[in-house]
């Protein structure tokens, strides 16, 4: 009889209980646990903030939010003060809401958006999508149920469909496209006023509305201040929270042994103060090195021509823990590829970091704009992945802008830099800070060419002078 185990998960098994764990073992496995668990702790801590919000409204008068089971909506573009989520865009009217499986299902309303692009991003605690709601899916107007996997109650009459999540926490982020015109701002208001979410117990079968332009404002503490994104993961408490995370997020098939290893680490920390100190120090080091490196776009994703990069499994990470944490650190809550293709740029064509000391151009040849069924945009972010406040109040350019100037040959050149270009090019200018910045191209509802590499962004070229 063979002594080899027939269980494939035995290849990664936790130590026998009460086994000694060396410091180096704790450091090695602790770094893996930190990479794996960073997005999950991030989501866990967002829930703790939203639990304090008394009603749907705006945190600090800036960020849409609401108590678990609800959604808050903006009525215009997000402002440069936002710090809850890195890499916001000014192409859509945003909403944000969080779900807690312990509170049961929630209803989300979908108005008739007509030909206007829209998508509700709905992801679980892993930041993986579990619902298909939006223009790319041909979703019909109606009310939809977002329900915990284990919920076995009766679906109310009038609910169009049910989407289920198997983690404790989930997030819903409505995005509704809006042109940058007064006319479209007025036209979108009746639609966003119908975007609401509420606990299933409040469902009556009738469409509810609210005037989001009059949304209440609630104190946000330090959650909307500073220059960087709110720091949702504190390495000093990471391993204290990890036991709760392992309970909130069930293992997917093939992850059972990994969960066993992580539980052995938290058990060791609970029983041995020295081990707890080693793991805490490991988390701090991993946060400052392993995870911090993933903040830079040039360090993540799939490399493309001209120093661009992209990613092809957003919100569908599965066991790709590197991409999941990289996206979570650099720009959490990316959409699925069917909903959005993303392209990231930190460098010019020569590979030098973009900086406001120089001016740059990005030229799309005639007929070679980003191929989309929805919309596209190029956003400029400062070194912290937020908007650089400027006198034009301009942070992105693309489909929403009706005043872009084409070249005589039909090409489109965008300009980026701290110094404005010649007057005839200013409509195409993205003002930059004096220091480092990045460019970020979004293609919503992308054509296949934007996903399979047939179409790629052009080079960012440093100009003379």
N, C-alpha and C positions, 0 to 999 in steps of 0.2 A: 504494500500500500504506500502510495506517495505521501510524503509529509507536507508537500506544497499545498497551500490553500487554493481552493477553486473559486474563492470570492475575489473578483477583480479589484474590489475596493481595499483589499488587504495590502495592496501596493502602497497605499497611503493610509496608515493606521496610527491612531494615537498611542503613546506609550502605555505600557501596563500601569494601572493605577498604583500610585505611591512610588513610581520610578523617580530617581534623581534626574533633574534637568540642569545641564550646565548653563552657565551664563551665555556662552556662544550659541547654544541651541535656542535659548529663549530669544536672543537677538535675531537670529536667522528666521525663525518662524514668526516672531513678533513683527518683523518688517512685512512679511507676506500677509499677515492678518491685517496690518494697517492699510496696505494697498487694497486688499479685498473689501475691508469694512468701511473705508472712508466715505463713499457715497451713501451708505446705509445709515451711518451716524449723522451725516449731513441732513438727511431727510428726517431722522428722528428728532433732531434739535429744531428743525423748522416747525414741526408739530407743536413743540413746547411753546413757541412764540405765538402761533395761531390760536392755541387754546386760550390765550389771554385776550384775544380780540372779541369784544362784546357783540358785534354785528357786522355784516358786510359793509365795507367802507374802504378807507385809505389809511395805511400806516404812515404817520408823519405827514399826512396830506399828499403823499407821493405814490405809494405802492398799493395796488389793489390787494385786498386780503379779506378774510372773514373767518369766523369760527369753523371748526371741522364740520364738513357736510354742506358748506356753502361756498359761493364764489363772489368775490368783489370784482367790479369792472371799472376801468377808466372810461372816459368819454372822448379822449383825445390821445395823442402820442404820449409815451412816457417821457418824463422830464430828465434833465441831466443830474438831478439830485438822487436818483435811484441808486441804491447800493445793495439791495437784497439779492439780486441775480446779476452776475457779470454778463457782459455782451448783450444788452438789450438792443432792440431795433426800433426805428421810428418809421416803420412801414405799416404797422398794425395798431389797432386798439387792443390793448392787453386786458386779460382778466387773470385772476389767480385764486385758487381754492385748494384746500387740503382735505383729505378724507381719512377717517379713522375707523377701521373695521369694527372696533369695539362699540361704535355708535350706530352700526347698521348701514343700510343702503341710503344713497342720496339720489335725487332726481336732478337731471340737467336738461334745461330747455334749449331747443334748437329752433330759432325762427326761420322764416323763409328768406334766405340771403339772395335769392335770384342768381344773377351772374357774378356776384361779388365773391372773391376768394375768401374762404374762411377755413379754419381748422381748430378743433379742440384737441390739444395734446393731453393725453391722459396716461400717466405712467405710474407704475408701482414703486415700492420702496427701493427697488434695484435701479430705478430710472429706466425701466423697460416698458414699452408701450403695451397696453392691453385693450385698447378700444380703437375703433376706426370711425371717426366722426369728422367729416369735412368735405370740401370740394373734391379732393382726389378720390373719394369713395362714393360720390353721388348720394350722400346722406340726405334723407328726406326730413323735412321739418317735423317736429314733434317733441315728445318727452322721452328721455332715455334714462335707464337705471344703471347706476354704478354700484355694484354690490359685492360684499365680501364673498369669497369662494364658498365658505361654509354656511352662508345664509340660506335657509331653506323655506323662507316664508312665501306667501302668495304674491305674485306680481300683480300690481293694481291694474285694473282695466284702463286702457288708453295709453299704456306704456308701449312705445314702438319696439324697443329692443333692450336687452340686458347685457352689460359687460361686467365681467367679474375679475377681481384681483385677489391674490393669495397671500399678500403681505399685510401687516397691520396698517401701514401708511400708504397713501397714494396721493397724487397731485393732479389737478385739472387746470390747464392753462389755455383758455380761449384766445384765439388770435383772429382778428377781423381786419382785412385789408382796407386802407383808406388812402385815397389820393390826397396830396398836400394842397388842397384847395378849400376855400370857404364853402363852396357848393357841396363838396363831398362830405365835409364835416357835418353839415346840416343833414345830408341824406342818410348818414350812417346812424344818427342818433336813435330813431325809432327801432332800429335793429338791435343795437347794443343794449338798449333798455329792456329787451326781451331775453337777454342772456342772463339767466339766473340758475342757481343751484340751491337746493334746500333738502332737509331730511325727508325721507319718504313719508313720514307721519304727517307732513304738512301738505302732501299732494292732494289736490281736489279734482284733478282732471281738467282744470281751466288754466289757460296761459296767464302767468303772472308777469307784471312789469314793474320796473322801478326807474326813477330818473337818476341815472348815474352821475349826471352833472351836479347833483346835489348830495353826493355820497358823503357821509359823515367822516370826519378825520379823527384818528385815535393816536395817542402818544406811542412812539416807536422806540423810546429809549435810545440806545446806540445802534439800533438795527438798520438805520438809514443814514448814518453819519460816516465821517471819515473819507479817505480817498480810495480805499480798497473795498472789495466785497466783504459783507458781514462774514466774520470767521465762524462758520457753523460747526467746525470740528476743532475741539481743544485737545491736543495730544495728551495733556496732563490727565484728562478724564476718559480717554478713549477706552482703555481696558476696563474701567469701571462700568462703562455703558455696554461693552461688548456682550455680556450675558443677556441683557435685554434684547439686543439686536438679534442674537441667535434664536431667541424666542419669537421675535416679530417677523422674521424672514425665514420661511421654511427652506430646507435644502432642495435644490432641483435634482432630478435623477443624475447620479454621478458625483454629487457634492456631499453625500453623507459622511464619507471618511474625512473630508476637509473640515466639516463642522465638528467632527470628533476631535481633530487635532486642535482646533481653536478652543473648544470647551476644555481641553486638557490644559491649555495655557491659562485660562481664567481660573480654573480650579487650583492650579499651582500658585497663581498670584494671591488667591484668597487664603491659601494655607501657609504661604511663606513670604514674610515681609520683604526679604531681600529680593526674591523673584519679582515681586510687585514693583520694586524700585527699578530693577533691570528692564522690565517691560515698559514702564513709564518713560524711562530714559530712551529706550528704543523707539517708542512712538514719537518722542520729540525729535530725535535724529531723523527718522523716516519722514516726518512732516517737513523738516527743513531741507532735506536732500531729495529723496525719492519722489515725494508728491510735489514739492515746490518746483522741481524741474519740469513737471508736466503742465505747469501754468503757461509756459512759453509755447506758442503755436509751432515754432520751428522744431520742437522736440517731440511732437505728437502726430499721429495720423499717418496717412499714406503720402509719401513724397510725390510731387508732380513737377512738371517743367517750371523753370524760372523761379524755383524756391517756394512755390505754392505747396500747400498740403491740403488733404481732404480726409474725410472719414466716411466709411460706407456701411456702418452698422449702428448708427445712432439710434438710441432707444430700442435697440434689439441686440444688446451686448451679449446676452447669454453668459458663457463662461469666459468671455474676453475681459478679464478684470483690469488689464492695463488700459484698454480703451475706455472702459466705464469710468475709471477714476480720472483718466486724462481729460475726458470731456467734462466730468464733474468739476474738476479743478479749474479748467480753462473757461468753460462756458456750459454750465449744467443746464439740463432741460432742452437738449437738442431734439429735433423731431426725427422721425423715421426717414430713411432715404426716399420713400414714396412721397412723403410730404415736403421734404426739403433736402437739397444738396448744399453742402457748406464747403467753402474754400477759404483758407487762412494764409495770411502773408505777414511776415515780420521783416522781410528783406527786399532790397532792390535787385535788379537783374544781375548785378555783380556779386550778390551775396552779402552786401553790407546792410547792417540794421537801418531801418527807416528812422529818420530823425528830422525834426523841424528845422535843423540847420540847413537842410537842402529842400528843393522842390522836386516833385515827381509827376509823371504822367502815366496813365493807364489807358491804352487805346484799343477799343474794340473795332476791328475792321467792319466795313459795311456788310450786313447780313450775318454778323458773328456775335451778336449780343447773347448773353446767357439764354439757352433754350429752355423756355418754361411755358407751362399752361397757366400758371398763376402770376407771379411777379418776381422781379429780381431787384437786388440793391447791393451797393457797396457802402459799407459803414466804416468810418474811421474811429478807432479807439485809442485812448492814451495808454500808457504803460500798465495801468491797472485794469484794462479792458472795460473802461467806461467812457462816456462821451467827454470830449474836450469842449467845455463851455466857450462859446464864441459869439460875437456880435450878430452874426447872421442867424444864430439859433439853428444851424445846419449841421447835421451829424451823419447823414447818409444821402445818397443820390441813386436814382433808379427809376423804376416804372412809375412810382408815385409822382415824380417831378415832371411837370408839363412844359417847363421852360428850358430844358437841356438843348444845347446848341450842337448840331451835327456839322462835321466838316463838309467841304465841297464834294468829297468822294463818298459821302454817306456814312463815314466812320464816326465814332463817338469817342472823344478823349476826355477823361476825367483828370482833374488836377488835385494834387494833395501837397500841402506844405504850410509852413507858418506864415509865409509871405504870399499875398494874393497875386495871381497871375494878371496879365493884361486885362483891361476892362472887358474885352469881347469874350474872354474865357471865364469870367467870374461866376456865371450861372452854373458852370461845371466844376466849381472849386469846392474841395473839402478842407476847411481850415484845420490845421494841425497844431499841437503844442510845440513848444521849443525843444522838448526832449524827445524821447523815443515814442513811437506809435506803431500801430498795426492796422492793416486793412483786412476786411472780412466781407466776402462775397456770399450772398444768399441767393439760392434759386428755388423758390417755392413752387411746388407741384412741377418738378423738373421733368423735362423730356428725357428719354433714355440716353441721349448723347451726353447729358450732364452727369450721368451716373456711371457710364461704361468707359469713360475716358476719351470718347470721340471728340468732345468739346472740352477744352481746357482754358483757364484764364490766361490772358496775355501777360507779358512781363511788366513789372513796375519799373519804369525807367527814370533814372536820375537826370534832371535837366541841367544845362549849363547856367551859371550865374547864381 
